[in-house]
Amino acid sequence: MMKQIETTWRRWFLGVPAMVFAMVAGCTTVLPQPAEPLNPFLDLDPIALDGVSRDLLTEIVPLGDFAGGEVLRVRVDGLRVTEVLLLTTDTLFEEAGVLVGGGPANEEFQYRIPSAGRYFVFARFDLEATASTRQATITASFGDDSFRPPAVQNVQLVFAEGFLTDPGLFDPVDGTPDQLAFLSDIGGLVQSQITDRVRAIFDGTPIVIFGEGDALPEGPISIVTFTGERVLAENQDDPDSALPPPDPTRPECQVRVTFGEVLPRGSTQDTGNRTLDDEAAVYVGSMTGRGDTCQTSVINSLNNVVLTLSQTAAHEIGHLVGLRHVEQIDIMNRSATLAFQRELVLVRGQIQFDRVANGTLVSEVLTTIIQDPDIYFQSMFDTESE
């Protein structure tokens, strides 16, 4: 069940709030007055597609109604703009838009309309941008008719030597030689089952998974590497929703780790899938704790090992093609790695964005932006040219 969407459109405006004058003790006082609720998906006129730069007055800007196959050229410039998302009308909620693409800030990019409909630009600003620094311009025009998105995204799974044993799932604190030998023996089986499961997750999508030893196609290919590294999170103070709540009786176990990430470090996702040879990593060594009291359920069974590592890889592949974190429990949930020890799929959901509140990084559900993987894949890949 989707959460009820709140009508708070006034926060999309980037300009100064409306003012009203009041007479107080013979003096004229200027008081702020909230703007009337506004739905940019319904109430705003499209901007002109004439290549002229215009001030960005709202974060969501209508581009207009288009036929499938038309090509747009879009650019949003601003010091605090981090990325540009493209949306289309949501058929279920008139106050929401569905993610269908995007591109970098401060650069021109092209987008081929996948199917007839109304399309919008959503400009994202950095986490600490204030009302006074949310300044940007938008330029839009029709693009090159010959432009086409890729037909597929090729992804190879690479398993580093010792991905299960160095240290991988081996506990260098309490591990035994027998456990190390067991992990070494199952390495080939785990590798094969992970490859099969990741292929099953993306079956029927334009994402093609290759294992080690497979003949690779010509052209760009993305790489996801499974490594035995244990990577500590940079911020050890913030709780991780993928892990159990802090246990005061086991302070030695409250260590935050990174399970996987898009590379280079600090990257989040490939907005609009503009790079077809990007890379990600799955840190197998982060999947298990240290010492007898700090183990995780990952190592309880072979199925848990395969399930956790496969879904972590699928999560990072989602980011490589531009998918975001979502609120509901599926592969793109930020906590899916350890919090949900069951087989997950890609489904429609509300997108989560990070923001800064009182100096702390928090996750916020943006009820106005929907991610539907089926629609996204159909929009971002030219499947008709396969």
C-alpha positions, 0 to 999 in steps of 0.5 A: 500500500502506498503512503498517502501523499501530502499536498505540500507543493509550496515547498517546491518554489525556489523564490521568496514567499508571498507577502501580505501587508497588515496595519499594526498600531499605525505601522505597515508590517510585512507578514509572510503568507504561504502560497496556495497549494500547487501541484506542478504536475497539473498546475504549471505551464510547460516551458518553451523548448527554444534553447533559451536559458531561464531562471528555475522557479520550481524544482519540478518543471513541466517540459510538455506533452510529447510523442514517442521517439521525440528527442529532448535536449536538457540542461540545468545549471546551478552551483548547488544542483547535484543532478537532474531527473526526468519524470512522467505522469503517474497513472495512479496518483495525480500528485506524483511523477514516475522516474524515467531518466535523468542526467548530470547537473551543469551539463547538456544531455539528450533524452529520447521520449519512450512513449507518448505522455507528459514529461517533467524535469526535477532538479535536485539540490545538494543536501545543505542548500538553503532557500537563498542558495537554491538558484539555477537556470534551465535550458530545453530544446528538441534534440538530435533525432538520431539519438538513441539510448542503449539497447542493453546493459552488460554486467560482469560479475567478478570474484576476487581470489579469496572473496570468501576467505581473505577474510571474506566470511572467515572470522580472523578473531575466532575462526578455526582452520576447519571453517577456513577450509570449508569456506575455501571448498564452497567458493566455486559453488557459491560463485556459481549460485550467485551468478545464477541468482543475479541472472534470475533477478534481472531476467526479462530486463535489458540488464544482461549478466555475465559470469567469470569465464563467459564470452563477453560481448563487444562494447562497454561492460560494467563490472561488479567485483566480490572482494573479501574486504571488510570496509568500515563506514566513514561515520561510526556514530549514525545507526545503520537500519540494516543492522540490529539496534545497538545492544548495550551489553555488546558494545564491541559489536556496534561497528558500522560497515559498508556492504557494497558501493558504486565506485569510485567511493563516494559515488551514489548512482549513475543518474540516467544511466549515462555510463555503460562501463561503470563499476561497483563492489560487494564487500564480502568481509563486511557481511559477518562480525568478529568474535563469538558474540558479533556474528551475523545470520549471513553465515548460518547457511549456504542459502543465506550466503548466496542470498545476501551476496546476490541481493547486494550485487543486484542492489549495486547493479540497480544503482549502476543503471540509475535506480534509487533507494526506495522505501518499501522492502525490495532489492533497492531498499537501503537495508535489504542486505541483512535486514530481510533474509528472504528472496526480494524482487524489484517493485514499484515504490516511493524514492528515498533521498538523503537530507541534512536535518539539524546537522545529521544525515537522515533519509526522507521518503519523497512521496512525489517521486515514484520508482517503477523498475519496469517503466524505468527499464522501458524508458532508459533502454531502446529495446526495439533496436535489439 
